[in-house]
Amino acid sequence: MKNRVVITGEGSISPLGLSSKSLWNNLVDGVSGIRLIKQFDTKDLSVKIAGEISDFNPSEFFNRKQERKLDRYTMFALIAAEEAIKQSEIDSSEAGVILGVGIGGMHTLEEQHSRVENRGQRGVSPQFIPKMIANIAGSQIAIKYGFHGPNYAVTSACSSATDAIGMAYQLIQSGQTDIIISGGCEAGITPLTLSGFANMKALSTQNDNPTEASKPFDKNRDGFILSEGAGILVLESLEHAEKRNATILGEIVGYGCTNDAYHVTRPDNDSKSATKAINLALKNSNLNPDDIDYINAHGTSTYYNDMLETQAIKQAFGNHAKKLLISSTKSMTGHLLGATGAIEAIACINALNEGIIPPTINYNTPDPECDLNYVPNKHVKKEINTAMSNSFGFGGHNSVLVFKKF
């Protein structure tokens, strides 16, 4: 018999605030976290906006010695993990840590590359490698809390956090462990990363109206907004959570993943593999398409993603697709790359518990190719029992989670 898997803690740091409470309140209110970049000079860059955590001061969370050893993305992971672990009140040396990381320590990479160019080998910090590598955020969490369980990073581009949570879910479900800290973290707002995405024509260039630039499913969308932050969940077997009288926030009941095997950046035209990922998640959860109430869409605000995700939803849900409440919270948070699935999982959990569906803001001009109910501009109050979260990433990754009210 498979273990049921529940969520007992959540934590986040995002462009919408330094906690999950501020994230959720701002999502409900339709607040945009997109603004002009302050971390570096964008004078010579075509894209000058991002979902930047502009009020983040590392010294408020870490001493100077810690700061020198931590990349920005690891700092975000530690901050979000502390909130989630504190809420969960877990105390187990057997806990594991599985995090999704799309890029890793880009701030450190760019800084140290500049040093080696200007000062040679002697200028490179001995902390360079352990600050940069993608697995180190999970390792730092394990070191801080003494967690000796399974620990690794999942990298599947924009699906990373969703796959990390899915992997954690499966490990607990199979009985290999009872507790896993899971989610995603990213801090990719750097000149190099921004330039790379901009030169691919993937980013919005609506620099004059930052808060209106991310407009998923709108006909006038022109690209996604690069963002940063972390989302962390504490996952437990139901038996373990009940044994310690933990407060249960929700249940993960399904996970499905596939690959398009088509193109490194563009989704497949027939959405066949994305549809299959949705169907696998439904099968895994023992739910029918008609049982799903809400979908937190991947909804990046790019032409092909929004159109082809809409197509996949229609193919998977048939007539029920028109009845679904669908929203893209990226309209407010921007795209947190490897962390985005975790932030959106938190949105799903709160939607289930609060009976509120966050909106897709900046939805003004309907697109005939995107013809479902995207909860435009204002939240909807409705009691729901199930929520699905879609994540689709470069490399053809399609990953889907299903959550249920506990």
N, C-alpha and C positions, 0 to 999 in steps of 0.2 A: 504493500500500500504506500502511495506517495505522500510525503509530508505536505501539508498546506503551508504556504509562505505568506507571512504578514509583515507589515511595515510598522515599526515602533518608534521611529525618529526621522526627522527631516531637517536639513539645514541648507542654507544657500547664501551666496553672495553674488550679486548681479547688478546690471545697470539700474535695476529698480530697487536697490537697497542692500543693506548689509545683513539681512536676515530673511527667513522664509515668510515671516509675517508681513514685512514691507513689500516683498515680492508679490505676495498674493493680493494685498490691499491695492497695490498699484495696478495689477492686472485687472482686478474687478472694476477699478475706476477708469480704465482705458488710458493710463498714463504712459507716454513714450519715454524710454530711457536713452534715446538716440540724441547725440549732441556733437558739437564740433570737438575734434580731438585736441587734448591739452598736453598729452604726454611728450609730444615732439612736434617740431615745426613741419607743417604740411604745405608750406608755400609752393614747393615744386612738385606736389603730388596732385593727381586728378581727383582723388577721393579724400575729403577732409572731415568726414563724419564717421562715427562708430558708436557702438554701445559700450562706452568706456565707463569704468567705475572711477569717476573723477574725484570722488570724495574719499578715496581710499588712502589711508596713511599707515604704512607698514609699522611704524613705531608705536602705534596704538595697540598692536597685537603681538609684536615680537621685539626682543631686545636687539642691540646692535650686532652682537655675535651671531644670533639666529638669522638676522637679515642678510648677512654676508654669505650665508650658506644656503639660502632658499631663493629659487626663482619665483617670480610673481605667480606663476600657475600653481606652484606647490603651496605658496601662502594661501591662495584662495581655497585649495583643497583642505588645508588644516583648519581654516576658519569655519568653513561649512561643516566639516566633520565634527568640530567641537560643539556646534549648535545641535546637530543631530544626535550625537552621543549623550549630551547632557539631557536632551528631551527623553531619550530612550531609557536612560538610567542603567545602561548595561554595565556589567562588571565581569568580564570573562576574558581570560588570557587565550582562550581558544578561538576567539573571533578572527575572521578573515577580512581581507581588504581587496576588492576588485574594482578598479577605476577605469573609466574610459578617458583616453587622452588622444586627441587628434594630432597635435603637433609637438607638444612638450615645451621645453624651456627656450623659446625663441628669443626672449629678452637677453638671456645669458649667452646664447649663440652669437647674436649680433654684437653684443658688447665685447666678447672675447675675440671674435674675428677682427674687430677693429684694433684690439690690443696687439694681436700677432702681426697685423699689417704695419702697425706703427712702431712697435717695440721689439718684435721678434719673440722667440720662444720664452724668454725670461719674463715677458709681460703677461703671459697667460696664467690665470689663477689655477692652483691645484684643485680648487673647488669646481672648475669648469664642467667636467664630465658628470660628477654626482649632482650638480645643480640642473643640468640640461636634460638628462635622459628621461624618457617618458614614464618609466616605472617608479621613479623616485618619490613622487607624491604619495603613492600608496605605502611605500616603505617608510616614509617619514611619519605617516599616521600610525603605522604598526610600532615604530620605535617609541613614539610619544606615549602610546597607551599600553604597550606590552602585548600586542596582539600576535599570537603565534600561528594562527590559522593560514589557509591558502592566501597567497598574495601575488597578484600580477596585474599588468595593465592590458587593456584591450584597445587596439587601434583599428578602427574601421571608419575613418573620416567622420562624417556628420552622424553616423550611427553608433559611434564609440560608446557613449554613455548608456544608450539603450541596450546595446549588446552586453556591456558590463553587468547591468542589472539583470538581463536575461540569463547570463552565465551564473551569476550569484543565485538567482531563483532556482536554476536547475540543480546546482550543487546542494542547496538546502533541501530541495524537493526529493532528491535521491538519497538523502540521509548522510551525506559525507561530512556535513558540518551543520551547526545549529544557528550560527550568527555570522553575517557578512556585512561589512560596511561597503556600500557600493554607490556608484554615481559617476560623475565626470567632472573634469576641471580643464580650464584652458585660459591662456593669456597670450593671444596671438596678435594683438594690436601693436604691430611694429612697422617701421618703414618698409622692410623687406617683404613681410607677409602681405601688407596692404598693397604694395606694388604688384606682387605676383597675382593676387586675385583681381586687381584692377586691370591688369594687362590681359587677363582672360575675358574681360568684359563681364565679369560675374557680379560686380558691385554696383549699387545705385550711385549715381553721380549728382543727386539732388542736394548739393551742399548748402543751398540757400534756405532749404526747409527741412532741417534734420528730423524733426519730430514727425514729419509727414512722408519721409522717404521710404519707409518700409510699408508696402501696401500689398500684402499677399492676396492673390485671386482677383485683384483689381485689374482692369484692362490696361491701365497706364503704369503698371509695375515696370521697373527697369533694372532690378537686381537686388541682391540681399545686402544687409548691413553687417559688417564684421563686428563681433561682440566678444565679451570676456566674462569670466566668472566661474562658479562651481556650484554644483548641486549634489548633495549627499543624502542617501537613505540608509537607515538601519533595517536590514531584513533579518527575520527570524523564522524558525519553524513555529507553527501555531502552538505546538505542545510546549516548547521552551518558553515562549512568551507568556502563556497562561500559567505555567508553573511559577513564574516570578511575578505574576499579577501585573504585567506590563499593560500600559494603555496602547490599544491597537488603533492605528490610523486608517488602515485599509489592507486589502489583500491583493497580491499579484496572482492571477489565475491563468495567464497565458502568455506565450512568447513564440514568435515565429521569425525566421530569418532566411533570406535567399540572396542570390546575386544575379544581376542582369546578364553578366558575361557579354557585354555589348560595347561599352565605350567608357573611357576613364572619367569623364565628367558629365555626359548627357544621359538621362534615363532612356531606357528602351522605349521605342515608339508605341509598342502594343501594351505596355504596362503589365505584361504577363507575370513577370517575377515579383513585382510589387503586390499584385493581386494575390499571388500564391502565398507571400509572407503574411498577408492579412488572413487568408484562409487557414494557414497553419496555426496562427495565434488563436483563431476562433476554435479550431479543432482541439488544440491543446487545453483550452479553457472549458471545453464541453459546453460551449455556448453556440446558439444559432445567430445568424446575421441580425435577425429581428430583436435579439436580446441587447444589442449595443445601443446605448443612449447618446453618447457623446464621443467625438473624435478630436483629439488635439492633433491637428494636422502638421506635417513637416512644414508645409506652407512657407517657402523661403522668400517669395516675392520675385522669383525668376520665372520667365515665360514657360519654359518646358516643365520645370518641376511642378508648378501649380496646376497646369493643364493636365499633365500625365498622372499626378496624384488624384485629381478629380476623376479621371478615367478609371484608375485602379479602384477607387472607392465604389464607383458605379458598377464596375464589373464584379466586385466581391459582394456587394450588398443588394444588387438588383433594385427592386421597387422600394426597398427600405432606405436606400440612399437619400431619397428626397425627404424622408422624415428625420434623418439624423441632424443633430446639432453639431456643427463643425466649426472650429476656430483655429486660427494661427496666432499663438501668443508671440511669435517672432515679430509681429507687427509692432510690439511694444519693447521686447527685449533685444531685438536683433538676433543674429545667428551666432551662438556660442560654440560653434563647431563641435569639438569632442565633448563638451559639457551640455550641449543643448537638450539631449534626450532626458537628462536628469532633471533639469529645470522644468521641462514639460511634464515629467512624471509627477513632480510636486504640484504642478497646476492641476493635473488630473485628480490627485488625491484630495486636494482642497475643494475641487468642484464637486466631488462625491459627498464630502462631509458637510459642505456649506449649502448645497443645492443652488449653486450659482455657476453659470457658464461664462467664462471670460470672453470678451469680444475679439473680433478682428477689426482693429481700428484702421483708419485711412481707406476704408472701402467706400468709394464714391461712384465709380463707373463700372457697372457689371460687365463681365466678359462672357460672351455666349458660350465659350469653351469651358468656362468654370461656372456651372449653373446649379450649385447646391446651396444649402443654407449655411453661410459662413458666419452667422451671428454678427452682423455688421454693426460696428461702432459703439454699441451699448451692450452691456452684459444682460443675460437672460436669467431670471430666477426660475428654476425648475428642479424638483427632486429627481435625482437620477441614481441608478444602481450600478451601472457599468460605464467604464470609460476606456477608450483605446488611444494609444499614443503611437504615431508613425514617425519613423526616422529613416531617411534615405540619403546615402552618402556617395561622394566621389569614389570611383572604383566599382560602382554598381551595387553597393550594399543596400539591402532593404530589411529593416528590422522593426518589429511591431510588438508592443506590450499591451496586455489587457489587465485592467484593475477593476476591483469590485468593492462596493461598500461593505464594511464588516458589520 
